[in-house]
Amino acid sequence: MPNRKDLKKSINSICSDVFAECVATSLYCGNTNKANVDSLLASILDVRNDFISRISHPEPGMSKKAYYDRLAQDFTEHISEIIDHIGNLSE
């Protein structure tokens, strides 16, 4: 299991890449709704802040391995949903 510092770096890196992809999609696709793009960018920032704070404050009573496995699974699900929404921006 990677340490907390590496997890935070990974989350920051993934979120910044997804954020940049969303901005690029909104700029290069001519017919995007600005309100949808803004809400999507805000949700990326919310996910990043939520998961960084969850790394710093694990739930008591849960084993560390189970907690961080669940954290990684939740993060993957959230990012996958956001990527799907980015793909739908150009439609």
HTML snippet that shows the backbone in 3Dmol.js (N, CA, C, O; Angstrom):
<script src="https://3Dmol.org/build/3Dmol-min.js"></script>
<div id="view" style="width:600px;height:400px;position:relative"></div>
<script>
const pdb = `
ATOM      1  N   MET A   1       0.849  -1.176   0.000  1.00  0.00           N
ATOM      2  CA  MET A   1       0.000   0.000   0.000  1.00  0.00           C
ATOM      3  C   MET A   1       0.895   1.241   0.000  1.00  0.00           C
ATOM      4  O   MET A   1       1.775   1.380   0.849  1.00  0.00           O
ATOM      5  N   PRO A   2       0.662   2.132  -0.954  1.00  0.00           N
ATOM      6  CA  PRO A   2       1.451   3.365  -0.973  1.00  0.00           C
ATOM      7  C   PRO A   2       1.144   4.237   0.245  1.00  0.00           C
ATOM      8  O   PRO A   2       0.087   4.119   0.865  1.00  0.00           O
ATOM      9  N   ASN A   3       2.074   5.093   0.559  1.00  0.00           N
ATOM     10  CA  ASN A   3       1.837   5.961   1.708  1.00  0.00           C
ATOM     11  C   ASN A   3       0.884   7.103   1.332  1.00  0.00           C
ATOM     12  O   ASN A   3       0.545   7.285   0.163  1.00  0.00           O
ATOM     13  N   ARG A   4       0.470   7.849   2.320  1.00  0.00           N
ATOM     14  CA  ARG A   4      -0.524   8.919   2.118  1.00  0.00           C
ATOM     15  C   ARG A   4      -0.043   9.971   1.135  1.00  0.00           C
ATOM     16  O   ARG A   4      -0.816  10.474   0.319  1.00  0.00           O
ATOM     17  N   LYS A   5       1.227  10.296   1.217  1.00  0.00           N
ATOM     18  CA  LYS A   5       1.784  11.323   0.336  1.00  0.00           C
ATOM     19  C   LYS A   5       1.662  10.905  -1.130  1.00  0.00           C
ATOM     20  O   LYS A   5       1.302  11.719  -1.979  1.00  0.00           O
ATOM     21  N   ASP A   6       1.958   9.640  -1.428  1.00  0.00           N
ATOM     22  CA  ASP A   6       1.855   9.148  -2.795  1.00  0.00           C
ATOM     23  C   ASP A   6       0.400   9.107  -3.257  1.00  0.00           C
ATOM     24  O   ASP A   6       0.110   9.415  -4.413  1.00  0.00           O
ATOM     25  N   LEU A   7      -0.513   8.730  -2.368  1.00  0.00           N
ATOM     26  CA  LEU A   7      -1.936   8.724  -2.719  1.00  0.00           C
ATOM     27  C   LEU A   7      -2.421  10.129  -3.045  1.00  0.00           C
ATOM     28  O   LEU A   7      -3.153  10.325  -4.014  1.00  0.00           O
ATOM     29  N   LYS A   8      -2.021  11.096  -2.250  1.00  0.00           N
ATOM     30  CA  LYS A   8      -2.420  12.478  -2.505  1.00  0.00           C
ATOM     31  C   LYS A   8      -1.866  12.978  -3.840  1.00  0.00           C
ATOM     32  O   LYS A   8      -2.560  13.668  -4.587  1.00  0.00           O
ATOM     33  N   LYS A   9      -0.610  12.625  -4.137  1.00  0.00           N
ATOM     34  CA  LYS A   9      -0.018  13.032  -5.413  1.00  0.00           C
ATOM     35  C   LYS A   9      -0.766  12.402  -6.573  1.00  0.00           C
ATOM     36  O   LYS A   9      -0.998  13.055  -7.590  1.00  0.00           O
ATOM     37  N   SER A  10      -1.145  11.140  -6.433  1.00  0.00           N
ATOM     38  CA  SER A  10      -1.880  10.454  -7.495  1.00  0.00           C
ATOM     39  C   SER A  10      -3.247  11.085  -7.720  1.00  0.00           C
ATOM     40  O   SER A  10      -3.652  11.309  -8.861  1.00  0.00           O
ATOM     41  N   ILE A  11      -3.951  11.369  -6.640  1.00  0.00           N
ATOM     42  CA  ILE A  11      -5.271  11.990  -6.755  1.00  0.00           C
ATOM     43  C   ILE A  11      -5.149  13.372  -7.388  1.00  0.00           C
ATOM     44  O   ILE A  11      -5.936  13.723  -8.267  1.00  0.00           O
ATOM     45  N   ASN A  12      -4.179  14.152  -6.953  1.00  0.00           N
ATOM     46  CA  ASN A  12      -3.980  15.485  -7.543  1.00  0.00           C
ATOM     47  C   ASN A  12      -3.646  15.398  -9.024  1.00  0.00           C
ATOM     48  O   ASN A  12      -4.145  16.191  -9.823  1.00  0.00           O
ATOM     49  N   SER A  13      -2.813  14.447  -9.391  1.00  0.00           N
ATOM     50  CA  SER A  13      -2.417  14.286 -10.790  1.00  0.00           C
ATOM     51  C   SER A  13      -3.606  13.875 -11.654  1.00  0.00           C
ATOM     52  O   SER A  13      -3.820  14.441 -12.726  1.00  0.00           O
ATOM     53  N   ILE A  14      -4.371  12.901 -11.196  1.00  0.00           N
ATOM     54  CA  ILE A  14      -5.526  12.435 -11.965  1.00  0.00           C
ATOM     55  C   ILE A  14      -6.558  13.545 -12.107  1.00  0.00           C
ATOM     56  O   ILE A  14      -7.098  13.764 -13.191  1.00  0.00           O
ATOM     57  N   CYS A  15      -6.828  14.237 -11.018  1.00  0.00           N
ATOM     58  CA  CYS A  15      -7.825  15.314 -11.067  1.00  0.00           C
ATOM     59  C   CYS A  15      -7.373  16.456 -11.967  1.00  0.00           C
ATOM     60  O   CYS A  15      -8.191  17.037 -12.681  1.00  0.00           O
ATOM     61  N   SER A  16      -6.093  16.784 -11.945  1.00  0.00           N
ATOM     62  CA  SER A  16      -5.621  17.867 -12.814  1.00  0.00           C
ATOM     63  C   SER A  16      -5.690  17.450 -14.278  1.00  0.00           C
ATOM     64  O   SER A  16      -5.997  18.277 -15.136  1.00  0.00           O
ATOM     65  N   ASP A  17      -5.411  16.180 -14.582  1.00  0.00           N
ATOM     66  CA  ASP A  17      -5.524  15.697 -15.957  1.00  0.00           C
ATOM     67  C   ASP A  17      -6.974  15.722 -16.437  1.00  0.00           C
ATOM     68  O   ASP A  17      -7.252  16.128 -17.565  1.00  0.00           O
ATOM     69  N   VAL A  18      -7.893  15.290 -15.580  1.00  0.00           N
ATOM     70  CA  VAL A  18      -9.306  15.286 -15.944  1.00  0.00           C
ATOM     71  C   VAL A  18      -9.815  16.722 -16.097  1.00  0.00           C
ATOM     72  O   VAL A  18     -10.602  17.010 -16.999  1.00  0.00           O
ATOM     73  N   PHE A  19      -9.370  17.614 -15.226  1.00  0.00           N
ATOM     74  CA  PHE A  19      -9.743  19.027 -15.311  1.00  0.00           C
ATOM     75  C   PHE A  19      -9.281  19.614 -16.641  1.00  0.00           C
ATOM     76  O   PHE A  19     -10.042  20.304 -17.319  1.00  0.00           O
ATOM     77  N   ALA A  20      -8.021  19.335 -17.015  1.00  0.00           N
ATOM     78  CA  ALA A  20      -7.478  19.843 -18.275  1.00  0.00           C
ATOM     79  C   ALA A  20      -8.233  19.264 -19.469  1.00  0.00           C
ATOM     80  O   ALA A  20      -8.478  19.965 -20.450  1.00  0.00           O
ATOM     81  N   GLU A  21      -8.598  18.000 -19.386  1.00  0.00           N
ATOM     82  CA  GLU A  21      -9.370  17.380 -20.468  1.00  0.00           C
ATOM     83  C   GLU A  21     -10.737  18.034 -20.619  1.00  0.00           C
ATOM     84  O   GLU A  21     -11.216  18.231 -21.736  1.00  0.00           O
ATOM     85  N   CYS A  22     -11.357  18.366 -19.508  1.00  0.00           N
ATOM     86  CA  CYS A  22     -12.664  19.024 -19.537  1.00  0.00           C
ATOM     87  C   CYS A  22     -12.547  20.418 -20.154  1.00  0.00           C
ATOM     88  O   CYS A  22     -13.385  20.810 -20.966  1.00  0.00           O
ATOM     89  N   VAL A  23     -11.523  21.156 -19.777  1.00  0.00           N
ATOM     90  CA  VAL A  23     -11.318  22.491 -20.343  1.00  0.00           C
ATOM     91  C   VAL A  23     -11.040  22.395 -21.840  1.00  0.00           C
ATOM     92  O   VAL A  23     -11.583  23.176 -22.622  1.00  0.00           O
ATOM     93  N   ALA A  24     -10.204  21.449 -22.241  1.00  0.00           N
ATOM     94  CA  ALA A  24      -9.883  21.278 -23.653  1.00  0.00           C
ATOM     95  C   ALA A  24     -11.126  20.901 -24.447  1.00  0.00           C
ATOM     96  O   ALA A  24     -11.349  21.423 -25.539  1.00  0.00           O
ATOM     97  N   THR A  25     -11.926  20.006 -23.911  1.00  0.00           N
ATOM     98  CA  THR A  25     -13.155  19.607 -24.601  1.00  0.00           C
ATOM     99  C   THR A  25     -14.100  20.785 -24.756  1.00  0.00           C
ATOM    100  O   THR A  25     -14.719  20.961 -25.806  1.00  0.00           O
ATOM    101  N   SER A  26     -14.209  21.593 -23.708  1.00  0.00           N
ATOM    102  CA  SER A  26     -15.117  22.737 -23.784  1.00  0.00           C
ATOM    103  C   SER A  26     -14.623  23.788 -24.777  1.00  0.00           C
ATOM    104  O   SER A  26     -15.432  24.474 -25.402  1.00  0.00           O
ATOM    105  N   LEU A  27     -13.316  23.918 -24.926  1.00  0.00           N
ATOM    106  CA  LEU A  27     -12.774  24.909 -25.850  1.00  0.00           C
ATOM    107  C   LEU A  27     -12.829  24.455 -27.305  1.00  0.00           C
ATOM    108  O   LEU A  27     -13.085  25.265 -28.196  1.00  0.00           O
ATOM    109  N   TYR A  28     -12.596  23.189 -27.550  1.00  0.00           N
ATOM    110  CA  TYR A  28     -12.485  22.713 -28.924  1.00  0.00           C
ATOM    111  C   TYR A  28     -13.781  22.170 -29.493  1.00  0.00           C
ATOM    112  O   TYR A  28     -13.870  21.931 -30.698  1.00  0.00           O
ATOM    113  N   CYS A  29     -14.778  21.970 -28.662  1.00  0.00           N
ATOM    114  CA  CYS A  29     -16.102  21.592 -29.168  1.00  0.00           C
ATOM    115  C   CYS A  29     -16.938  22.860 -29.180  1.00  0.00           C
ATOM    116  O   CYS A  29     -17.088  23.523 -28.153  1.00  0.00           O
ATOM    117  N   GLY A  30     -17.464  23.185 -30.307  1.00  0.00           N
ATOM    118  CA  GLY A  30     -18.128  24.466 -30.470  1.00  0.00           C
ATOM    119  C   GLY A  30     -19.444  24.625 -29.741  1.00  0.00           C
ATOM    120  O   GLY A  30     -19.816  25.751 -29.408  1.00  0.00           O
ATOM    121  N   ASN A  31     -20.157  23.559 -29.482  1.00  0.00           N
ATOM    122  CA  ASN A  31     -21.519  23.691 -28.968  1.00  0.00           C
ATOM    123  C   ASN A  31     -21.672  23.154 -27.539  1.00  0.00           C
ATOM    124  O   ASN A  31     -22.590  22.381 -27.263  1.00  0.00           O
ATOM    125  N   THR A  32     -20.800  23.551 -26.654  1.00  0.00           N
ATOM    126  CA  THR A  32     -20.909  23.109 -25.268  1.00  0.00           C
ATOM    127  C   THR A  32     -21.668  24.143 -24.451  1.00  0.00           C
ATOM    128  O   THR A  32     -21.577  25.344 -24.705  1.00  0.00           O
ATOM    129  N   ASN A  33     -22.404  23.669 -23.484  1.00  0.00           N
ATOM    130  CA  ASN A  33     -23.159  24.529 -22.585  1.00  0.00           C
ATOM    131  C   ASN A  33     -22.230  24.985 -21.456  1.00  0.00           C
ATOM    132  O   ASN A  33     -21.685  24.155 -20.729  1.00  0.00           O
ATOM    133  N   LYS A  34     -22.050  26.284 -21.310  1.00  0.00           N
ATOM    134  CA  LYS A  34     -21.125  26.823 -20.304  1.00  0.00           C
ATOM    135  C   LYS A  34     -21.515  26.410 -18.890  1.00  0.00           C
ATOM    136  O   LYS A  34     -20.639  26.139 -18.068  1.00  0.00           O
ATOM    137  N   ALA A  35     -22.804  26.358 -18.593  1.00  0.00           N
ATOM    138  CA  ALA A  35     -23.255  25.967 -17.254  1.00  0.00           C
ATOM    139  C   ALA A  35     -22.886  24.513 -16.958  1.00  0.00           C
ATOM    140  O   ALA A  35     -22.497  24.186 -15.836  1.00  0.00           O
ATOM    141  N   ASN A  36     -23.008  23.644 -17.958  1.00  0.00           N
ATOM    142  CA  ASN A  36     -22.631  22.239 -17.763  1.00  0.00           C
ATOM    143  C   ASN A  36     -21.131  22.101 -17.526  1.00  0.00           C
ATOM    144  O   ASN A  36     -20.700  21.333 -16.666  1.00  0.00           O
ATOM    145  N   VAL A  37     -20.343  22.844 -18.285  1.00  0.00           N
ATOM    146  CA  VAL A  37     -18.888  22.795 -18.124  1.00  0.00           C
ATOM    147  C   VAL A  37     -18.495  23.306 -16.746  1.00  0.00           C
ATOM    148  O   VAL A  37     -17.665  22.698 -16.070  1.00  0.00           O
ATOM    149  N   ASP A  38     -19.088  24.420 -16.329  1.00  0.00           N
ATOM    150  CA  ASP A  38     -18.768  24.982 -15.019  1.00  0.00           C
ATOM    151  C   ASP A  38     -19.128  24.026 -13.886  1.00  0.00           C
ATOM    152  O   ASP A  38     -18.365  23.881 -12.931  1.00  0.00           O
ATOM    153  N   SER A  39     -20.275  23.377 -13.986  1.00  0.00           N
ATOM    154  CA  SER A  39     -20.672  22.435 -12.935  1.00  0.00           C
ATOM    155  C   SER A  39     -19.778  21.210 -12.942  1.00  0.00           C
ATOM    156  O   SER A  39     -19.490  20.649 -11.885  1.00  0.00           O
ATOM    157  N   LEU A  40     -19.333  20.784 -14.120  1.00  0.00           N
ATOM    158  CA  LEU A  40     -18.428  19.648 -14.209  1.00  0.00           C
ATOM    159  C   LEU A  40     -17.059  19.980 -13.618  1.00  0.00           C
ATOM    160  O   LEU A  40     -16.467  19.158 -12.919  1.00  0.00           O
ATOM    161  N   LEU A  41     -16.563  21.169 -13.895  1.00  0.00           N
ATOM    162  CA  LEU A  41     -15.284  21.598 -13.313  1.00  0.00           C
ATOM    163  C   LEU A  41     -15.388  21.707 -11.794  1.00  0.00           C
ATOM    164  O   LEU A  41     -14.462  21.331 -11.076  1.00  0.00           O
ATOM    165  N   ALA A  42     -16.507  22.218 -11.311  1.00  0.00           N
ATOM    166  CA  ALA A  42     -16.711  22.313  -9.860  1.00  0.00           C
ATOM    167  C   ALA A  42     -16.779  20.929  -9.226  1.00  0.00           C
ATOM    168  O   ALA A  42     -16.274  20.723  -8.122  1.00  0.00           O
ATOM    169  N   SER A  43     -17.400  19.983  -9.922  1.00  0.00           N
ATOM    170  CA  SER A  43     -17.488  18.631  -9.349  1.00  0.00           C
ATOM    171  C   SER A  43     -16.120  17.957  -9.310  1.00  0.00           C
ATOM    172  O   SER A  43     -15.845  17.176  -8.399  1.00  0.00           O
ATOM    173  N   ILE A  44     -15.260  18.247 -10.283  1.00  0.00           N
ATOM    174  CA  ILE A  44     -13.892  17.707 -10.255  1.00  0.00           C
ATOM    175  C   ILE A  44     -13.154  18.237  -9.027  1.00  0.00           C
ATOM    176  O   ILE A  44     -12.474  17.482  -8.332  1.00  0.00           O
ATOM    177  N   LEU A  45     -13.289  19.525  -8.766  1.00  0.00           N
ATOM    178  CA  LEU A  45     -12.633  20.115  -7.602  1.00  0.00           C
ATOM    179  C   LEU A  45     -13.208  19.568  -6.294  1.00  0.00           C
ATOM    180  O   LEU A  45     -12.472  19.348  -5.332  1.00  0.00           O
ATOM    181  N   ASP A  46     -14.519  19.351  -6.263  1.00  0.00           N
ATOM    182  CA  ASP A  46     -15.152  18.776  -5.071  1.00  0.00           C
ATOM    183  C   ASP A  46     -14.655  17.360  -4.803  1.00  0.00           C
ATOM    184  O   ASP A  46     -14.373  16.999  -3.660  1.00  0.00           O
ATOM    185  N   VAL A  47     -14.549  16.563  -5.862  1.00  0.00           N
ATOM    186  CA  VAL A  47     -14.057  15.191  -5.711  1.00  0.00           C
ATOM    187  C   VAL A  47     -12.623  15.209  -5.193  1.00  0.00           C
ATOM    188  O   VAL A  47     -12.274  14.447  -4.292  1.00  0.00           O
ATOM    189  N   ARG A  48     -11.805  16.072  -5.759  1.00  0.00           N
ATOM    190  CA  ARG A  48     -10.412  16.172  -5.318  1.00  0.00           C
ATOM    191  C   ARG A  48     -10.322  16.541  -3.844  1.00  0.00           C
ATOM    192  O   ARG A  48      -9.602  15.898  -3.081  1.00  0.00           O
ATOM    193  N   ASN A  49     -11.050  17.572  -3.446  1.00  0.00           N
ATOM    194  CA  ASN A  49     -11.005  18.008  -2.047  1.00  0.00           C
ATOM    195  C   ASN A  49     -11.537  16.939  -1.100  1.00  0.00           C
ATOM    196  O   ASN A  49     -10.979  16.726  -0.023  1.00  0.00           O
ATOM    197  N   ASP A  50     -12.614  16.269  -1.497  1.00  0.00           N
ATOM    198  CA  ASP A  50     -13.210  15.233  -0.667  1.00  0.00           C
ATOM    199  C   ASP A  50     -12.241  14.082  -0.437  1.00  0.00           C
ATOM    200  O   ASP A  50     -12.070  13.634   0.697  1.00  0.00           O
ATOM    201  N   PHE A  51     -11.605  13.600  -1.505  1.00  0.00           N
ATOM    202  CA  PHE A  51     -10.743  12.437  -1.359  1.00  0.00           C
ATOM    203  C   PHE A  51      -9.419  12.771  -0.689  1.00  0.00           C
ATOM    204  O   PHE A  51      -8.859  11.926   0.008  1.00  0.00           O
ATOM    205  N   ILE A  52      -8.912  13.968  -0.879  1.00  0.00           N
ATOM    206  CA  ILE A  52      -7.696  14.370  -0.160  1.00  0.00           C
ATOM    207  C   ILE A  52      -7.979  14.419   1.344  1.00  0.00           C
ATOM    208  O   ILE A  52      -7.156  13.976   2.145  1.00  0.00           O
ATOM    209  N   SER A  53      -9.133  14.954   1.724  1.00  0.00           N
ATOM    210  CA  SER A  53      -9.455  15.003   3.159  1.00  0.00           C
ATOM    211  C   SER A  53      -9.741  13.615   3.710  1.00  0.00           C
ATOM    212  O   SER A  53      -9.453  13.341   4.875  1.00  0.00           O
ATOM    213  N   ARG A  54     -10.308  12.728   2.882  1.00  0.00           N
ATOM    214  CA  ARG A  54     -10.557  11.361   3.347  1.00  0.00           C
ATOM    215  C   ARG A  54      -9.259  10.599   3.567  1.00  0.00           C
ATOM    216  O   ARG A  54      -9.201   9.720   4.427  1.00  0.00           O
ATOM    217  N   ILE A  55      -8.224  10.917   2.811  1.00  0.00           N
ATOM    218  CA  ILE A  55      -6.921  10.276   3.028  1.00  0.00           C
ATOM    219  C   ILE A  55      -6.351  10.711   4.371  1.00  0.00           C
ATOM    220  O   ILE A  55      -5.784   9.903   5.106  1.00  0.00           O
ATOM    221  N   SER A  56      -6.503  11.979   4.680  1.00  0.00           N
ATOM    222  CA  SER A  56      -5.923  12.523   5.906  1.00  0.00           C
ATOM    223  C   SER A  56      -6.660  12.097   7.166  1.00  0.00           C
ATOM    224  O   SER A  56      -6.079  12.103   8.250  1.00  0.00           O
ATOM    225  N   HIS A  57      -7.929  11.729   7.042  1.00  0.00           N
ATOM    226  CA  HIS A  57      -8.749  11.394   8.212  1.00  0.00           C
ATOM    227  C   HIS A  57      -9.483  10.078   8.007  1.00  0.00           C
ATOM    228  O   HIS A  57     -10.676  10.074   7.706  1.00  0.00           O
ATOM    229  N   PRO A  58      -8.771   8.942   8.170  1.00  0.00           N
ATOM    230  CA  PRO A  58      -9.434   7.649   7.969  1.00  0.00           C
ATOM    231  C   PRO A  58     -10.478   7.369   9.050  1.00  0.00           C
ATOM    232  O   PRO A  58     -10.404   7.881  10.167  1.00  0.00           O
ATOM    233  N   GLU A  59     -11.455   6.538   8.676  1.00  0.00           N
ATOM    234  CA  GLU A  59     -12.522   6.195   9.602  1.00  0.00           C
ATOM    235  C   GLU A  59     -11.984   5.294  10.711  1.00  0.00           C
ATOM    236  O   GLU A  59     -11.267   4.334  10.430  1.00  0.00           O
ATOM    237  N   PRO A  60     -12.320   5.590  11.965  1.00  0.00           N
ATOM    238  CA  PRO A  60     -11.882   4.717  13.051  1.00  0.00           C
ATOM    239  C   PRO A  60     -12.672   3.404  13.025  1.00  0.00           C
ATOM    240  O   PRO A  60     -13.829   3.366  12.606  1.00  0.00           O
ATOM    241  N   GLY A  61     -12.030   2.343  13.476  1.00  0.00           N
ATOM    242  CA  GLY A  61     -12.686   1.052  13.566  1.00  0.00           C
ATOM    243  C   GLY A  61     -12.558   0.203  12.324  1.00  0.00           C
ATOM    244  O   GLY A  61     -12.887  -0.983  12.361  1.00  0.00           O
ATOM    245  N   MET A  62     -12.095   0.762  11.234  1.00  0.00           N
ATOM    246  CA  MET A  62     -11.920   0.030   9.986  1.00  0.00           C
ATOM    247  C   MET A  62     -10.445  -0.268   9.798  1.00  0.00           C
ATOM    248  O   MET A  62      -9.589   0.548  10.138  1.00  0.00           O
ATOM    249  N   SER A  63     -10.151  -1.437   9.255  1.00  0.00           N
ATOM    250  CA  SER A  63      -8.735  -1.732   9.000  1.00  0.00           C
ATOM    251  C   SER A  63      -8.238  -0.787   7.907  1.00  0.00           C
ATOM    252  O   SER A  63      -8.992  -0.376   7.025  1.00  0.00           O
ATOM    253  N   LYS A  64      -6.964  -0.460   7.989  1.00  0.00           N
ATOM    254  CA  LYS A  64      -6.410   0.499   7.034  1.00  0.00           C
ATOM    255  C   LYS A  64      -6.495  -0.020   5.605  1.00  0.00           C
ATOM    256  O   LYS A  64      -6.819   0.733   4.686  1.00  0.00           O
ATOM    257  N   LYS A  65      -6.206  -1.293   5.416  1.00  0.00           N
ATOM    258  CA  LYS A  65      -6.258  -1.854   4.069  1.00  0.00           C
ATOM    259  C   LYS A  65      -7.671  -1.769   3.499  1.00  0.00           C
ATOM    260  O   LYS A  65      -7.850  -1.356   2.353  1.00  0.00           O
ATOM    261  N   ALA A  66      -8.667  -2.151   4.277  1.00  0.00           N
ATOM    262  CA  ALA A  66     -10.051  -2.099   3.801  1.00  0.00           C
ATOM    263  C   ALA A  66     -10.475  -0.658   3.526  1.00  0.00           C
ATOM    264  O   ALA A  66     -11.164  -0.387   2.543  1.00  0.00           O
ATOM    265  N   TYR A  67     -10.065   0.255   4.386  1.00  0.00           N
ATOM    266  CA  TYR A  67     -10.433   1.658   4.212  1.00  0.00           C
ATOM    267  C   TYR A  67      -9.844   2.227   2.921  1.00  0.00           C
ATOM    268  O   TYR A  67     -10.559   2.856   2.141  1.00  0.00           O
ATOM    269  N   TYR A  68      -8.561   2.014   2.694  1.00  0.00           N
ATOM    270  CA  TYR A  68      -7.923   2.581   1.514  1.00  0.00           C
ATOM    271  C   TYR A  68      -8.339   1.850   0.236  1.00  0.00           C
ATOM    272  O   TYR A  68      -8.366   2.461  -0.833  1.00  0.00           O
ATOM    273  N   ASP A  69      -8.662   0.565   0.321  1.00  0.00           N
ATOM    274  CA  ASP A  69      -9.212  -0.135  -0.838  1.00  0.00           C
ATOM    275  C   ASP A  69     -10.562   0.459  -1.231  1.00  0.00           C
ATOM    276  O   ASP A  69     -10.829   0.674  -2.413  1.00  0.00           O
ATOM    277  N   ARG A  70     -11.407   0.722  -0.244  1.00  0.00           N
ATOM    278  CA  ARG A  70     -12.712   1.321  -0.496  1.00  0.00           C
ATOM    279  C   ARG A  70     -12.559   2.747  -1.046  1.00  0.00           C
ATOM    280  O   ARG A  70     -13.301   3.163  -1.936  1.00  0.00           O
ATOM    281  N   LEU A  71     -11.594   3.478  -0.507  1.00  0.00           N
ATOM    282  CA  LEU A  71     -11.312   4.830  -0.971  1.00  0.00           C
ATOM    283  C   LEU A  71     -10.918   4.816  -2.451  1.00  0.00           C
ATOM    284  O   LEU A  71     -11.411   5.630  -3.233  1.00  0.00           O
ATOM    285  N   ALA A  72     -10.040   3.903  -2.832  1.00  0.00           N
ATOM    286  CA  ALA A  72      -9.601   3.802  -4.227  1.00  0.00           C
ATOM    287  C   ALA A  72     -10.768   3.415  -5.137  1.00  0.00           C
ATOM    288  O   ALA A  72     -10.891   3.941  -6.243  1.00  0.00           O
ATOM    289  N   GLN A  73     -11.606   2.517  -4.686  1.00  0.00           N
ATOM    290  CA  GLN A  73     -12.768   2.102  -5.469  1.00  0.00           C
ATOM    291  C   GLN A  73     -13.744   3.267  -5.663  1.00  0.00           C
ATOM    292  O   GLN A  73     -14.232   3.495  -6.770  1.00  0.00           O
ATOM    293  N   ASP A  74     -14.022   3.993  -4.590  1.00  0.00           N
ATOM    294  CA  ASP A  74     -14.914   5.160  -4.681  1.00  0.00           C
ATOM    295  C   ASP A  74     -14.353   6.225  -5.615  1.00  0.00           C
ATOM    296  O   ASP A  74     -15.089   6.806  -6.413  1.00  0.00           O
ATOM    297  N   PHE A  75     -13.052   6.482  -5.517  1.00  0.00           N
ATOM    298  CA  PHE A  75     -12.415   7.487  -6.362  1.00  0.00           C
ATOM    299  C   PHE A  75     -12.516   7.091  -7.831  1.00  0.00           C
ATOM    300  O   PHE A  75     -12.821   7.923  -8.685  1.00  0.00           O
ATOM    301  N   THR A  76     -12.261   5.826  -8.118  1.00  0.00           N
ATOM    302  CA  THR A  76     -12.348   5.342  -9.489  1.00  0.00           C
ATOM    303  C   THR A  76     -13.759   5.502 -10.044  1.00  0.00           C
ATOM    304  O   THR A  76     -13.930   5.893 -11.199  1.00  0.00           O
ATOM    305  N   GLU A  77     -14.759   5.206  -9.238  1.00  0.00           N
ATOM    306  CA  GLU A  77     -16.146   5.348  -9.673  1.00  0.00           C
ATOM    307  C   GLU A  77     -16.489   6.809  -9.972  1.00  0.00           C
ATOM    308  O   GLU A  77     -17.108   7.110 -10.993  1.00  0.00           O
ATOM    309  N   HIS A  78     -16.082   7.716  -9.072  1.00  0.00           N
ATOM    310  CA  HIS A  78     -16.378   9.135  -9.274  1.00  0.00           C
ATOM    311  C   HIS A  78     -15.690   9.677 -10.533  1.00  0.00           C
ATOM    312  O   HIS A  78     -16.306  10.393 -11.323  1.00  0.00           O
ATOM    313  N   ILE A  79     -14.433   9.335 -10.712  1.00  0.00           N
ATOM    314  CA  ILE A  79     -13.684   9.825 -11.871  1.00  0.00           C
ATOM    315  C   ILE A  79     -14.262   9.244 -13.159  1.00  0.00           C
ATOM    316  O   ILE A  79     -14.327   9.936 -14.175  1.00  0.00           O
ATOM    317  N   SER A  80     -14.678   7.991 -13.124  1.00  0.00           N
ATOM    318  CA  SER A  80     -15.288   7.382 -14.311  1.00  0.00           C
ATOM    319  C   SER A  80     -16.574   8.098 -14.705  1.00  0.00           C
ATOM    320  O   SER A  80     -16.827   8.318 -15.889  1.00  0.00           O
ATOM    321  N   GLU A  81     -17.382   8.458 -13.719  1.00  0.00           N
ATOM    322  CA  GLU A  81     -18.609   9.210 -13.995  1.00  0.00           C
ATOM    323  C   GLU A  81     -18.298  10.568 -14.615  1.00  0.00           C
ATOM    324  O   GLU A  81     -18.961  10.995 -15.561  1.00  0.00           O
ATOM    325  N   ILE A  82     -17.295  11.237 -14.079  1.00  0.00           N
ATOM    326  CA  ILE A  82     -16.914  12.552 -14.599  1.00  0.00           C
ATOM    327  C   ILE A  82     -16.406  12.431 -16.036  1.00  0.00           C
ATOM    328  O   ILE A  82     -16.731  13.266 -16.881  1.00  0.00           O
ATOM    329  N   ILE A  83     -15.615  11.402 -16.315  1.00  0.00           N
ATOM    330  CA  ILE A  83     -15.102  11.198 -17.666  1.00  0.00           C
ATOM    331  C   ILE A  83     -16.242  10.924 -18.635  1.00  0.00           C
ATOM    332  O   ILE A  83     -16.219  11.390 -19.774  1.00  0.00           O
ATOM    333  N   ASP A  84     -17.238  10.170 -18.186  1.00  0.00           N
ATOM    334  CA  ASP A  84     -18.415   9.940 -19.030  1.00  0.00           C
ATOM    335  C   ASP A  84     -19.137  11.249 -19.336  1.00  0.00           C
ATOM    336  O   ASP A  84     -19.588  11.463 -20.461  1.00  0.00           O
ATOM    337  N   HIS A  85     -19.247  12.123 -18.340  1.00  0.00           N
ATOM    338  CA  HIS A  85     -19.894  13.415 -18.561  1.00  0.00           C
ATOM    339  C   HIS A  85     -19.087  14.288 -19.521  1.00  0.00           C
ATOM    340  O   HIS A  85     -19.656  15.026 -20.325  1.00  0.00           O
ATOM    341  N   ILE A  86     -17.765  14.200 -19.433  1.00  0.00           N
ATOM    342  CA  ILE A  86     -16.916  14.958 -20.365  1.00  0.00           C
ATOM    343  C   ILE A  86     -17.152  14.476 -21.793  1.00  0.00           C
ATOM    344  O   ILE A  86     -17.235  15.274 -22.726  1.00  0.00           O
ATOM    345  N   GLY A  87     -17.259  13.172 -21.945  1.00  0.00           N
ATOM    346  CA  GLY A  87     -17.538  12.614 -23.271  1.00  0.00           C
ATOM    347  C   GLY A  87     -18.874  13.059 -23.827  1.00  0.00           C
ATOM    348  O   GLY A  87     -19.038  13.170 -25.042  1.00  0.00           O
ATOM    349  N   ASN A  88     -19.835  13.316 -22.944  1.00  0.00           N
ATOM    350  CA  ASN A  88     -21.158  13.753 -23.384  1.00  0.00           C
ATOM    351  C   ASN A  88     -21.243  15.261 -23.640  1.00  0.00           C
ATOM    352  O   ASN A  88     -22.253  15.739 -24.157  1.00  0.00           O
ATOM    353  N   LEU A  89     -20.213  16.002 -23.291  1.00  0.00           N
ATOM    354  CA  LEU A  89     -20.230  17.457 -23.515  1.00  0.00           C
ATOM    355  C   LEU A  89     -20.292  17.796 -24.994  1.00  0.00           C
ATOM    356  O   LEU A  89     -20.921  18.781 -25.380  1.00  0.00           O
ATOM    357  N   SER A  90     -19.655  17.002 -25.810  1.00  0.00           N
ATOM    358  CA  SER A  90     -19.563  17.331 -27.225  1.00  0.00           C
ATOM    359  C   SER A  90     -20.814  16.933 -28.005  1.00  0.00           C
ATOM    360  O   SER A  90     -20.936  17.267 -29.183  1.00  0.00           O
ATOM    361  N   GLU A  91     -21.734  16.232 -27.370  1.00  0.00           N
ATOM    362  CA  GLU A  91     -22.950  15.789 -28.068  1.00  0.00           C
ATOM    363  C   GLU A  91     -24.004  16.860 -28.096  1.00  0.00           C
ATOM    364  O   GLU A  91     -25.086  16.647 -28.644  1.00  0.00           O
TER     365      GLU A  91
END
`;
const viewer = $3Dmol.createViewer("view");
viewer.addModel(pdb, "pdb");
viewer.setStyle({}, {cartoon: {color: "spectrum"}});
viewer.zoomTo();
viewer.render();
</script>
